Structure formats: structure tokens, C-alpha cells
Amino acid sequence: MDSSTSPDTDPTADTSPESDRKPLEIVLSYPGRIWRAVAGTIPSPDPNLLSKIRLPTLSGLSGLGILLRPQRRRHGLPLPLHSTSAHSFRVLGDASKSLSIIEEIVEHTLSHLHTIQKSLLFWQSRAEGTSSQKIYFMVFERGPRAFAKEIYQFAISLTSQGSSIQYLSDSASEMISIRLAILTSLQHSLSTFLAEVYLEANQYRDVLTEGSEKSLTTALVLIDGLFSKLEASLSHASELKKDDNSIAPQFQKLPQLDTETPQWTEAEINTATNLIYQNLQSLNLYLSSLLSACQKPKNVTTHWVRYTAGAVGLSACSIWLLKHSRLMGSSDIDNWIKDAKESMSLFWKEHVETPLISIRDELFETFKTRQTGGIDTEVQLNTDALRRMLIAFCEQTKGQKLPLDATDQQMMEIVMARYEKEMMHPVQNLFNGELARAMLIQIQRLKLDLETAMLELDQILKANQINFATLAALPACFIIYLLISVMRAWLLHDKGVEGRGTIARRQRRLLLVEVEKRLMQFQACMDSGMDEEARCRFGLMLYSLDRLYKAVEWHAKETGEWMSLKHDIVDIAKPDMETAQKLTVVSRVERMYDCLLPSSKRL
């Protein structure tokens, strides 16, 4: 037996004899024994296990990649590579570390630009508001803590200066202007950085796609220089923040390595790569800290008054329901539920079940069946009796047999002629002539006509019975339509620019308009000799193209247009293509592809 598990060496083992212990203690000791038996079958824990699963420090390349890599996202706008180079890169897979590093930097930069763009749109909308709207935002749309602070400041300014409203308006304008300035500065810095990364990748695309150490060292040296430029650019935003916690990041520089050496050692490559990832992590931390105070507030913060009122109302409703529940000895809720069930059952029967059954019966019963089977037996008897009366009267009057094909109209003419003759001596012929008989025949004819008219009216009502049943079912149809509309809106709601509705199409077209605007601004800056501003506009155009690329990918694949549209978007992003040619491609994209047309109806 293993000494590690023997009772002699196990300090947790209970060595007291069971006979000397109480039965309850014996029962309670069984779970401990079972646990020790199970634990004995498990291998002893490795003391270095936590160190193995602990996230690596900044000195580890793979650990930095894990820390820096955000949630899995769809691939966006690709880097400007030749078709042959791109093919070579696909063959190599993800082995090209240089392109992986550049793509990760571009991905992080685009993500931050998207956050900045959303915040800029929010603060610009607040800046365009009136003074009352700005005051309302300062007091009621920044959370309960800001509400209490502004009320306190309002009370202080009211007692000291007497112009508290103007103070709130001025403080709101100042806060919004500072945030707009910081976000604009960050957008300018990051878009310029993005454009420079893209331009450098385009310039050295042949070297970067080799997949060799030379491509990796070239990428590291290029990115190190771009981080140095970004460090100087970010200092302006930190000065606008005026906060000790928002100091511009100090990116680490690559050691003085011999960049002309054809091959670096593995230690030098790992050191340089670690420094690049550390700089990227420093950039992320700095932007997260700076944007936490400048970005668009969350919906919970903006609508906290509504949520608070809703919570208070829900609490009051809960208390009211509790008072009428069984817990408080009341049967009101049970009675209301019973009444609601009865009302729903009555509504279902009157407006759903009965109309549907009536419509079903009318649809299965043809008009011919109603016409033939619906003739009343009494009407048929009256018709036969009238014909026999006409035949007997006419044969007696004329003294001869009538032809078999004599119609009722012909026999009525004979009756009316005799009736006119009898009316010359009405009193005498009433008792001795055929006047009474002719009058009875006319009454029988009038009765038959009246019954026939009533039968036709009944047929008309039966023919329109389906319309009456449909009218009775209209309330239920309206409720079903509302439910279907709500469910459809909930399931197929527009997810921003990637949705399926008209609003999403309009937003995708606005992205294309934004690309066209920034192309024209880029060309105007180039013509004016403003190279730095031109790089900023080029970076913003790349950001808009990336959003357009991700927004139309699924829809274009659905319509079979993705390959052609993808090539057009990549052509617009190429740095070495003329602006006039890019504007021509933009016009074609806006005009030709179905996912970017104004309406979902294909002509």
C-alpha cells in the first residue's frame, strides 16, 4: 500500500475505532471518507500549473497577441497587395508574421476610429441643440451623480451670482466643445496613422509578402517609425484634456539594431516584436482611458430618468397587485383573470371561430347548389297550382284544349281579357260570372311573385354571407396583423448598415457618399500642397470603405455580386490609382449594385 494514503501517515484519517464512536458520528464521517477516496485517485497537483495557465507578461509575444486580440470580427478592407502577392499569401496562410502584425494594428485602429466617429456624431448633435436642450442634457441625461452635482452647482450659482441658467448653458457648451476638440484631434491622429500604415504597406508590398525574415524586419522598422510619429500627434489631444491621467503614451523605440543586416537573430526579432505589441497595448490603454470620458454615453445613462420612473411605476404596480392578490386575502386578481378569460373566449368565438366556420361553409358550397337546393317547396307548389288554375280557366273559357307548349304569360292574357269583360257588370258577374275566379287567379299570381322576390332576396343575402363573416373577423385579422408586424420588426430589425430594410439601404448609400466626399477632400488637399491633411482624409476614406466593405459583404454574396463589388472597393482604396478613376468607380458602384440601390425592388 502507498504510504501516502495509509492511515498511519494520513493526518486527516480518523483512527478511532468505530465501536467507540456514536452512530451519528459514524454516519457523518462517510462523506469525508468518500471524498478522500476520490481525491486519492486524482494525480497530485502540479505546483507550476498556475504559472502554465497564467497569461504571459509583456515580454511574451504570444501572450501579447492574446491580450491585444479583440473579439473575433469579420475581415474588413484588405491591405493593398498585388494579385500574385495575395495569392502567395493565401498559400502561406497565416505564417507571414509581418502581415499579421500590420493587419492587427489596422484592425485596432479602425475599431477606435469607429468609436470616435459614433461619439463625434453624438456630440455634434448636442452642439447643434438649443440652450434649453443643452441644459436638459447637462441635468437629466448624464446620470444621477451628474444630476445631483448640477443641482448643487445650480443652487450655489443661484445664491451667489443669480445667473444659474446661463451658467448651466455655458458649462454645457464648454464641455461639448472640449469633447469635440479631443475627439477631432484623436480622429485626425488615428486616421493619419492608418493612412501611413496603409501607404507603407502598399510601398513595400513585394517585400512584406515574401514571408521571410526580411519581410518581418522591414515591417517592424516601418511600424516603429509610424508609432514615433503617432506619439507626437497624440500629445495635442492630451493637452486638450488637461488631466494628469491623460498623459500621452511614451512608445518604446526599437534598440539600435543594424537594419541593413540581411538577417536578424531570433532574439532581436522577438525583442522588436514584443516592443511593437507593447506599443499597441499602450495605445489601446491610452485611448480607452481618454475615450471613457469623451465617448457617447450609454443608453442607460442617457435615459436614466425614464428607467427610474419605470422602476418606480413598476414598484407601485407590484404593491398594488400585492394588495389585490391572495397573499393579502383578496380575490380580485382571480376574478379579473376569470373575466379576462371569458372575454377572450367570447371574442374568439364571435370574431374568429364563427366567422371562419361561416367562410369555410360558404367557400365549399357553390352558388349553383344554393340556387337549386334553396328553392322553397311552398313556392314550387304555388307555381304548380297557379298553372293548373290558368289551364282550367282558359279551357273552360275557350271551350277547347290548350296546346301543351302554352306559357303562363299567354294564359294570363286570356285571364285578363276575360277579367275586363266581366268587369263591365261587376255585381252580376261577381255571383253568376267568372269575375271572382279571375280575381283569385290574380291574387295567386301576386302571392307567387312576392314569394319569388323574397326567395331571390334570400339568395342575395346568402351570397353576401361571406362578406358579413369577413367583416366580423376584421378585428381579429387586425390584431393578428399587428402581432405579425411586431414580430417581424423584432426578428428582422435593421442592424445598422448591415440590415435588410430601407433604413439600412439608405445608410449604406450614405457611406458611399461619405467615401466620395473624402475622396474629393483628399484631392483638394493634394492640390493645395497639404500633405498631412491629405493623409488624414485618405485615412478617413479607408475607414468609410472598411465600414462599407463589411456592410455590403453579406448582401452582395446573397445576390452574387460580391466578387465584382469587392474588386471595386479594393480599387477605390488603392493609393496609386488616380482620384478621377476612383470617382468613376464610386459612381458605378452606386449605380449598378443591387445592395446599394435606393429601393429593394429590382427594376
C-alpha positions in Angstrom: 0.0 0.0 0.0 1.2 3.5 -0.8 2.4 5.2 2.4 1.0 8.5 1.3 -2.5 7.1 1.6 -2.1 4.8 4.7 -4.0 5.7 7.8 -0.7 5.9 9.7 0.6 8.8 7.7 -2.6 10.5 6.8 -3.2 13.3 9.3 -6.8 13.6 8.2 -7.7 10.0 8.7 -9.9 9.1 11.6 -8.1 6.3 13.6 -10.6 6.0 16.4 -12.4 2.6 16.4 -15.9 2.7 15.1 -17.2 0.8 18.1 -16.2 3.7 20.4 -18.0 6.3 18.4 -21.6 7.2 18.3 -23.7 6.1 15.3 -24.4 9.7 14.2 -20.7 10.5 14.1 -20.1 7.4 12.1 -22.7 8.4 9.5 -21.3 11.9 9.3 -17.8 10.6 8.7 -18.8 8.8 5.5 -18.8 11.9 3.1 -15.2 12.7 4.2 -14.1 9.1 3.6 -15.7 9.1 0.1 -14.0 12.4 -0.7 -10.6 11.1 0.4 -11.0 8.0 -1.7 -11.9 10.0 -4.8 -9.1 12.5 -4.2 -6.6 9.7 -3.9 -7.3 8.6 -7.4 -6.6 12.0 -8.8 -2.9 12.8 -9.6 -1.2 15.2 -7.3 -1.5 18.8 -8.5 1.4 20.3 -10.4 2.7 23.3 -8.4 3.6 25.0 -11.7 0.1 24.6 -13.1 -0.9 28.2 -12.4 2.2 29.5 -14.0 1.4 27.5 -17.0 -2.1 28.8 -17.5 -1.3 32.4 -16.3 -1.4 35.0 -19.1 2.0 35.8 -20.3 3.6 39.1 -19.4 4.6 41.8 -21.8 7.8 40.0 -22.5 6.0 37.2 -24.2 5.0 37.6 -27.9 2.2 35.0 -27.9 0.8 36.4 -24.6 0.6 39.9 -26.0 -1.1 38.6 -29.1 -3.8 37.0 -26.9 -4.2 40.1 -24.8 -4.4 42.5 -27.7 -6.6 40.5 -30.0 -10.2 41.6 -29.6 -13.3 39.5 -30.2 -13.4 37.7 -33.5 -14.5 40.0 -36.2 -15.1 39.7 -39.9 -12.2 40.6 -42.1 -12.5 44.1 -43.4 -10.8 46.0 -46.1 -7.7 44.1 -47.2 -4.2 45.5 -47.5 -3.1 46.8 -50.9 -1.4 43.7 -52.3 -0.8 42.6 -55.9 -2.9 39.7 -57.1 0.2 37.5 -57.3 1.3 38.5 -53.8 -2.1 38.0 -52.4 -2.2 34.5 -53.9 1.2 33.8 -52.4 0.0 35.0 -49.0 -3.1 32.7 -49.2 -0.8 29.8 -50.0 1.4 30.6 -47.0 -1.7 31.1 -44.8 -1.0 32.9 -41.5 2.7 32.2 -41.5 3.5 35.7 -42.6 4.1 37.4 -39.2 4.7 40.8 -40.8 1.3 40.9 -42.4 -0.4 39.6 -39.3 1.1 42.4 -37.2 0.1 45.1 -39.7 -3.4 43.7 -40.0 -3.8 43.6 -36.3 -2.7 47.2 -36.0 -5.1 48.3 -38.7 -7.9 46.3 -37.1 -7.4 48.1 -33.7 -7.1 51.5 -35.4 -10.3 51.0 -37.3 -12.1 49.9 -34.2 -11.0 53.0 -32.3 -11.9 55.2 -35.3 -15.4 53.7 -35.3 -15.9 54.5 -31.6 -14.6 58.0 -32.1 -16.9 58.5 -35.1 -20.0 57.5 -33.2 -19.1 59.8 -30.3 -18.4 62.7 -32.7 -21.8 62.3 -34.2 -23.4 62.3 -30.8 -21.6 65.4 -29.5 -22.2 67.3 -32.8 -25.9 66.7 -32.4 -25.7 68.0 -28.9 -23.7 71.1 -30.0 -26.4 71.9 -32.6 -29.1 71.9 -30.0 -30.6 75.0 -28.3 -29.6 76.3 -24.9 -32.6 74.6 -23.2 -31.7 71.3 -24.8 -28.1 71.6 -23.6 -29.3 72.4 -20.1 -31.6 69.4 -20.2 -28.7 67.2 -21.3 -26.4 68.5 -18.5 -29.0 67.9 -15.8 -31.1 64.9 -16.9 -29.0 62.9 -19.4 -25.7 62.3 -17.7 -26.7 60.0 -14.8 -27.9 60.5 -11.3 -24.5 61.6 -10.0 -24.2 64.4 -12.6 -27.8 65.3 -11.8 -27.0 65.8 -8.1 -23.8 67.7 -9.0 -25.6 70.1 -11.4 -28.4 70.7 -8.9 -25.8 71.6 -6.3 -23.9 73.9 -8.7 -27.2 75.4 -9.7 -28.1 76.2 -6.1 -24.7 77.7 -5.4 -24.7 79.9 -8.5 -28.3 80.9 -7.7 -27.3 82.2 -4.3 -24.0 83.8 -5.4 -24.4 85.1 -9.0 -28.0 84.9 -9.7 -27.5 83.7 -13.3 -27.7 79.9 -12.8 -29.4 79.2 -16.2 -26.7 80.9 -18.1 -24.1 79.1 -16.0 -25.6 75.7 -17.0 -25.8 76.7 -20.7 -22.2 77.9 -20.7 -20.8 74.9 -18.9 -22.7 72.6 -21.3 -21.2 74.4 -24.3 -17.7 74.3 -22.8 -17.9 70.6 -22.0 -19.3 69.7 -25.5 -16.7 71.9 -27.3 -13.8 70.3 -25.3 -15.0 66.8 -26.1 -15.4 67.7 -29.8 -11.9 69.1 -29.9 -10.4 66.0 -28.2 -12.3 63.6 -30.5 -11.5 65.5 -33.6 -7.8 65.5 -32.6 -7.8 61.8 -31.9 -9.6 61.2 -35.2 -7.0 63.2 -37.1 -4.1 61.4 -35.4 -5.5 57.9 -35.9 -6.7 58.4 -39.5 -3.3 59.8 -40.4 -1.6 56.8 -38.7 -4.0 54.4 -40.6 -3.2 56.1 -43.9 0.6 55.9 -43.2 0.4 52.2 -42.3 -1.6 51.6 -45.5 0.7 53.6 -47.7 3.8 51.9 -46.3 2.2 48.5 -46.8 1.5 49.5 -50.4 5.0 50.7 -50.9 6.7 47.6 -49.5 4.1 45.1 -50.6 6.6 43.0 -52.5 8.9 42.6 -49.5 6.1 42.1 -47.0 4.5 39.2 -48.8 7.7 37.2 -49.0 7.1 35.5 -45.7 10.8 35.7 -44.8 12.7 37.3 -42.0 13.4 40.2 -44.2 9.7 41.0 -44.6 9.3 40.8 -40.8 12.2 43.1 -40.0 11.0 45.6 -42.6 7.5 45.6 -41.1 9.0 46.1 -37.6 11.1 49.0 -38.6 8.3 50.7 -40.5 5.8 50.3 -37.7 8.3 51.6 -35.2 8.7 54.8 -37.2 5.0 55.2 -37.5 4.5 54.8 -33.8 7.0 57.6 -33.2 5.0 59.9 -35.4 1.8 58.9 -33.7 3.3 59.7 -30.3 3.9 63.3 -31.3 0.4 63.6 -32.8 -1.4 62.3 -29.7 0.2 64.9 -27.4 -2.2 67.5 -28.7 -5.3 65.6 -27.5 -3.7 65.1 -24.1 -3.1 68.8 -23.8 -6.8 69.5 -24.6 -7.9 67.0 -21.9 -5.9 68.9 -19.2 -5.8 65.9 -16.9 -2.9 64.3 -15.2 -4.4 60.9 -16.0 -4.4 61.5 -19.8 -0.7 61.9 -20.4 0.3 61.0 -24.0 1.8 57.5 -24.3 5.5 57.1 -24.5 6.1 54.4 -27.1 9.2 52.4 -26.7 11.7 52.6 -29.5 13.5 49.7 -31.1 17.0 49.2 -30.0 19.8 50.4 -32.2 19.9 47.4 -34.4 21.7 47.1 -37.7 18.7 47.5 -40.1 21.0 46.9 -43.1 21.9 43.4 -41.9 20.2 40.9 -44.1 19.2 38.7 -41.1 18.5 39.5 -37.5 18.9 37.0 -34.8 15.9 35.3 -33.3 16.3 37.2 -30.0 16.5 40.5 -31.8 13.3 39.7 -33.8 11.5 38.6 -30.6 12.6 41.8 -28.8 11.4 44.1 -31.6 8.1 42.3 -32.0 7.5 42.5 -28.2 8.1 46.2 -28.3 5.6 46.7 -31.1 3.0 44.8 -29.3 3.7 46.7 -26.1 3.3 50.0 -28.0 0.0 48.7 -29.4 -1.2 47.8 -25.9 -0.1 51.2 -24.6 -2.1 52.9 -27.4 -5.2 50.8 -26.6 -4.9 51.7 -22.9 -4.4 55.4 -23.6 -7.3 55.6 -26.0 -9.6 53.6 -23.6 -8.7 56.0 -20.8 -9.2 59.1 -22.9 -12.4 57.9 -24.6 -14.0 56.8 -21.4 -14.7 60.5 -20.6 -15.4 61.6 -24.1 -17.3 58.9 -25.8 -21.0 58.8 -26.3 -22.9 57.9 -23.0 -24.6 54.6 -22.8 -28.4 54.4 -23.2 -28.8 53.5 -19.6 -27.0 56.8 -18.6 -28.9 58.9 -21.2 -32.3 57.6 -20.3 -31.8 57.1 -16.5 -34.8 59.3 -15.7 -37.1 57.1 -17.8 -35.7 54.0 -16.3 -36.0 55.4 -12.8 -39.6 56.4 -13.4 -40.3 53.0 -14.9 -38.8 51.3 -11.9 -40.9 53.4 -9.5 -44.0 52.7 -11.5 -43.2 49.0 -11.6 -42.8 49.0 -7.9 -46.1 50.8 -7.3 -47.8 48.4 -9.7 -46.3 45.5 -7.8 -47.5 46.8 -4.5 -51.0 47.4 -5.9 -51.1 43.9 -7.3 -49.9 42.5 -4.0 -52.8 44.3 -2.2 -55.3 42.6 -4.5 -53.7 39.1 -4.5 -54.3 36.0 -2.5 -51.4 36.9 -0.3 -53.4 39.7 1.2 -56.6 37.7 1.4 -58.2 39.3 -1.7 -59.7 37.5 -4.7 -59.7 40.5 -7.0 -56.9 39.2 -9.3 -58.7 35.8 -9.6 -61.9 37.5 -10.6 -60.1 39.7 -13.1 -58.4 36.7 -14.6 -61.7 34.9 -14.9 -63.4 37.9 -16.5 -60.4 38.2 -18.9 -60.7 34.5 -19.9 -64.4 34.8 -20.5 -63.9 38.0 -22.6 -61.2 36.4 -24.6 -63.3 33.3 -25.1 -66.2 35.4 -26.3 -64.1 37.4 -28.6 -62.5 34.3 -30.1 -65.9 32.7 -30.7 -67.6 35.8 -32.1 -64.7 37.3 -34.2 -62.6 34.2 -35.1 -64.3 30.8 -34.8 -67.8 31.7 -36.0 -66.7 33.9 -39.0 -64.1 31.3 -40.1 -66.6 28.5 -40.0 -69.1 30.6 -41.9 -66.5 31.5 -44.5 -65.5 27.8 -44.8 -69.1 26.7 -45.4 -69.7 29.4 -48.0 -66.5 28.5 -49.8 -67.4 24.8 -50.0 -71.0 25.5 -51.1 -71.2 26.6 -54.7 -73.7 29.1 -55.9 -75.4 26.6 -58.1 -76.1 24.3 -55.1 -77.6 27.3 -53.2 -79.7 28.2 -56.2 -81.2 24.8 -56.9 -81.3 23.4 -53.4 -82.5 26.7 -51.9 -85.9 26.8 -53.8 -88.7 26.6 -51.2 -91.2 23.7 -51.6 -94.2 26.0 -51.0 -93.1 28.3 -53.9 -93.0 25.3 -56.2 -96.4 24.1 -55.0 -97.9 27.6 -55.6 -96.3 27.7 -59.1 -97.9 24.3 -60.0 -101.3 25.4 -58.5 -101.3 28.6 -60.5 -100.6 26.8 -63.7 -103.4 24.3 -63.1 -105.8 27.2 -62.3 -104.8 29.0 -65.5 -105.2 25.9 -67.7 -108.6 25.1 -66.2 -109.9 28.7 -66.6 -108.6 29.1 -70.1 -110.0 25.7 -71.3 -113.4 26.5 -69.7 -113.5 30.0 -71.2 -112.5 29.0 -74.7 -114.2 25.6 -74.7 -111.2 23.8 -76.1 -108.0 22.2 -75.1 -104.9 24.4 -74.9 -101.7 23.4 -76.6 -99.1 21.7 -74.4 -96.5 24.4 -75.0 -98.8 27.3 -73.8 -96.9 29.6 -71.5 -98.1 31.2 -68.3 -97.9 34.6 -69.9 -100.3 33.6 -72.8 -102.8 32.1 -70.4 -102.6 35.3 -68.2 -103.5 37.3 -71.2 -106.6 35.2 -71.7 -107.5 35.6 -68.0 -107.1 39.4 -68.2 -109.2 39.7 -71.3 -112.0 37.7 -69.6 -111.5 39.8 -66.4 -112.0 43.1 -68.4 -115.1 41.7 -69.9 -116.5 40.6 -66.6 -115.8 44.0 -65.0 -118.5 45.6 -67.3 -121.2 44.1 -65.0 -119.3 43.6 -61.8 -122.2 42.9 -59.4 -123.9 40.5 -61.7 -120.8 38.7 -62.7 -119.5 38.5 -59.2 -122.2 36.0 -58.4 -123.1 34.4 -61.7 -119.9 35.0 -63.8 -116.2 34.3 -63.8 -115.1 37.6 -62.0 -114.4 36.1 -58.6 -112.4 33.2 -60.2 -110.3 35.7 -62.3 -109.6 37.7 -59.2 -108.5 34.7 -57.2 -106.1 33.8 -60.0 -104.6 37.2 -59.9 -104.2 37.0 -56.1 -102.4 33.7 -56.6 -100.1 35.2 -59.2 -99.4 38.2 -56.8 -98.6 35.8 -54.0 -96.3 33.7 -56.2 -94.4 36.9 -57.4 -94.0 38.0 -53.8 -92.6 34.6 -52.7 -90.3 34.5 -55.7 -88.9 38.0 -54.8 -88.4 37.0 -51.2 -86.5 33.9 -52.4 -84.2 35.9 -54.6 -83.5 38.3 -51.8 -82.7 35.4 -49.5 -80.3 34.1 -52.2 -78.6 37.5 -52.4 -78.2 37.6 -48.6 -76.7 34.1 -48.7 -74.4 35.1 -51.5 -73.1 38.0 -49.3 -72.9 36.0 -46.2 -69.1 35.5 -46.7 -68.7 39.3 -46.8 -70.6 39.6 -43.4 -68.4 36.9 -41.9 -65.3 38.7 -43.2 -66.4 41.9 -41.6 -67.0 40.1 -38.3 -63.5 38.7 -38.5 -61.8 42.0 -39.2 -60.9 42.9 -35.6 -59.2 39.5 -35.2 -57.4 40.0 -38.5 -56.3 43.4 -37.4 -54.9 42.1 -34.1 -53.1 39.3 -35.9 -51.6 41.7 -38.4 -50.3 43.9 -35.6 -48.7 40.9 -33.8 -47.1 39.7 -37.1 -45.8 43.2 -37.7 -44.3 43.5 -34.3 -42.7 40.0 -34.5 -41.3 40.8 -38.0 -39.9 44.1 -36.8 -38.3 42.4 -33.8 -36.8 39.5 -35.8 -35.8 41.4 -39.0 -35.0 44.8 -37.5 -32.3 46.8 -39.1 -28.9 46.2 -37.6 -27.3 49.4 -38.6 -25.8 49.5 -42.1 -26.0 45.7 -42.3 -29.8 45.4 -42.0 -32.2 44.4 -44.8 -34.7 47.3 -44.6 -34.9 50.7 -46.3 -33.1 52.5 -43.5 -30.1 50.2 -43.8 -30.0 50.7 -47.6 -30.1 54.5 -47.0 -27.2 54.2 -44.5 -25.1 52.2 -46.9 -25.7 54.8 -49.7 -24.7 57.5 -47.2 -21.4 55.6 -46.6 -20.8 55.6 -50.3 -21.5 59.4 -50.3 -19.1 59.8 -47.4 -16.4 57.9 -49.4 -17.0 60.2 -52.4 -16.7 63.3 -50.2 -13.5 62.3 -48.6 -12.0 61.4 -52.0 -12.7 64.9 -53.2 -11.4 66.4 -50.0 -8.2 64.3 -50.3 -7.7 65.5 -53.9 -8.3 69.1 -52.8 -5.7 68.8 -50.1 -3.2 67.3 -52.5 -3.8 70.1 -55.0 -3.2 72.7 -52.2 0.0 71.0 -51.0 -1.4 70.0 -47.6 0.2 66.5 -47.4 -0.6 65.8 -43.8 -4.2 66.8 -44.1 -4.4 64.8 -47.3 -3.2 61.7 -45.4 -5.8 62.3 -42.8 -8.6 62.5 -45.4 -7.2 59.3 -47.0 -7.3 57.5 -43.7 -10.9 58.6 -43.1 -11.8 57.4 -46.6 -10.2 54.0 -45.7 -12.3 53.9 -42.5 -15.5 54.6 -44.6 -14.5 52.0 -47.1 -13.9 49.4 -44.4 -17.4 50.0 -43.0 -18.9 49.8 -46.5 -16.9 46.6 -47.1 -18.3 44.9 -44.0 -21.9 46.3 -44.5 -22.4 45.0 -48.1 -20.5 41.7 -47.9 -23.4 39.5 -46.8 -25.9 41.2 -49.1 -23.7 41.1 -52.1 -22.9 37.4 -51.5 -26.7 36.8 -51.4 -27.2 38.4 -54.8 -24.0 37.0 -56.4 -22.4 40.5 -56.8 -19.7 40.1 -54.1 -16.6 39.3 -56.2 -17.2 42.3 -58.6 -18.1 44.7 -55.8 -15.1 43.6 -53.7 -12.7 44.4 -56.6 -14.3 47.8 -57.0 -14.0 48.6 -53.3 -10.3 47.5 -53.3 -9.7 49.6 -56.4 -11.1 52.7 -54.6 -8.6 52.1 -51.7 -5.5 51.7 -53.9 -3.1 54.6 -53.2 -1.6 54.5 -56.7 -4.9 55.0 -58.6 -5.9 58.4 -59.8 -8.7 60.2 -58.0 -10.7 60.7 -61.2 -10.7 56.9 -61.8 -11.7 56.3 -58.2 -14.7 58.7 -58.5 -15.7 56.8 -61.7 -15.7 53.5 -59.8 -17.7 55.1 -57.0 -20.3 56.2 -59.5 -20.5 52.7 -61.0 -20.8 51.1 -57.5 -23.7 53.5 -56.6 -25.5 52.9 -59.8 -25.1 49.2 -60.6 -25.1 47.0 -57.5 -28.5 45.9 -56.1 -27.4 46.1 -52.4 -26.7 49.8 -52.8 -29.8 50.8 -54.8 -32.3 53.2 -53.2 -35.1 50.6 -53.2 -35.2 46.9 -52.7 -37.5 46.5 -55.7 -35.5 45.4 -58.7 -36.4 47.2 -61.9 
